[in-house]
């Protein structure tokens, strides 16, 4: 009985270690720290937004090694400010924003100076691709 308990504990520990080392990073949503939420649990993902992650191996490596942090969300219509109000309610202040054109919006947000988050929204067909990035 004790041997079975030890084997079960070892299997659980090895599974957790594998997930952290390999498993999470091979999943399509590797960049989302806490599923169903934005930026690691600040607030629930608003209805209509779908989480995605960059497919480039460089992003995957930077996130896995702790060099950067990124989350992406898509929505079916053009709504570049879809996450700005919830981020503001979560304590982030708009430090600087710029509109570069009809299909692109960028902003820096922070709780302190300098800003901790870079927020960008770009047209994706008729929809929007929002990227939030910052330090881990």
N, C-alpha and C positions, 0 to 999 in steps of 0.2 A: 504493500500500500504506500509506504514512504517512498519507494523507488518510483512509483507511478506519479506521485505528487511532484517529486523532483524533476522527472522527465517532462511533465506538463509545464512546470515553471520555466525550465530551460527552453522548451519550445516557444513559449510565449515571449521570453526575453529575446531569443534569436529572431522571432518574427518581427518584433518591435524594432530591433536593430536593423534588420533588412529593410523595413519600411522607411526608416530615416535615411539609410545609406543609399538605397537603390529605388525602392518601390515608388515613393512619392514623386521622384524626379522623372519617372518614365510615364506618369499619368498625364492625360491632356490638361488637367487643371492643377498642375504642379505649383503654380504661383499663388494660388488662393490659400491663405493660411488657415482660415476658418470658414468652411463651406456655409453658404447661406448668409454670409455677412460681408461687409466691405471693410477693407483695410484691417484685417485681423480682429474683427468683432466690434468695430465702432458702432455699427448699426446694421440692421437686416438689409439684405440686398433688395432694393425697391422692386416692386412688381414691374414686369416688362423688360428688365435688364437681365441679360444672360452672361454669366462669367465665362471668360476665355483666357488663354494665356498665349504669350508670344511663342511661335513655333521655332524660332531661330535657336540653334544650339548654343550660341554665345549668351543669349538671355538665360537659358536654362542653367548654364554653367555659373554665370554671375549670381543668380538667385540661390543655387545650390551651395555655392561656396561662401555665401553671406556678403558678397561685394555690393549687391543692390537688392532692391525689392520692387516688384512691379505687379499690378493687378490690372486686368482689362475687362471691359464689359461692352456688350453690344446691345443696341435696341433698334427696333424696326423703323423708327422715324428719325428725322434730324432734330435732335434735342441736345445741343452741346453743353447745356448747363444742368443736365439731369442729376448729377451728383453734387453739385455745388451747394445747394441748400442743406442737404443732409450733412455734408462735411462741415458747414458753418455751424449747424446745430450741435455738432460733436466737438466744437471748440476751435476749429481752424478758422483763421482770418485770411481773407483775400489780401495778399501782399502786393501783387502786381498782376495785371491781366492785359492781354493783347489779343486783338482779333486780326488774324493775318489775311483773312479772305472769307469768302462766303462759305467755304467748306472746311474751315479750320479755326479752332479756338484754343488758346493756351493760357494757363494761369499758374502762379506760384501761390501756395497757401502755407500757413504755418501757425503754430501756437506760440512760437518764439521767432526771433530774428536771428539768423536768416531763415527763410522759409524752408520747411521740411519736405513739402510735397510739390511735385510738378504734375499738373493736371493738363491733359490735352485731349481734345475731341476732334476727330476728323470724319468727314463723310465716308461712308462705306456703302456705296450704291445709294439707295434712298434712306438708309439708316445711319447710325452713328457708332463709331468705335471710340470708346473712352479709355484712356490709359492713365493710371495713377502710378507714379514712381517716386522713389525716395530712398533714403538710407534704411538699412535693415534695423 
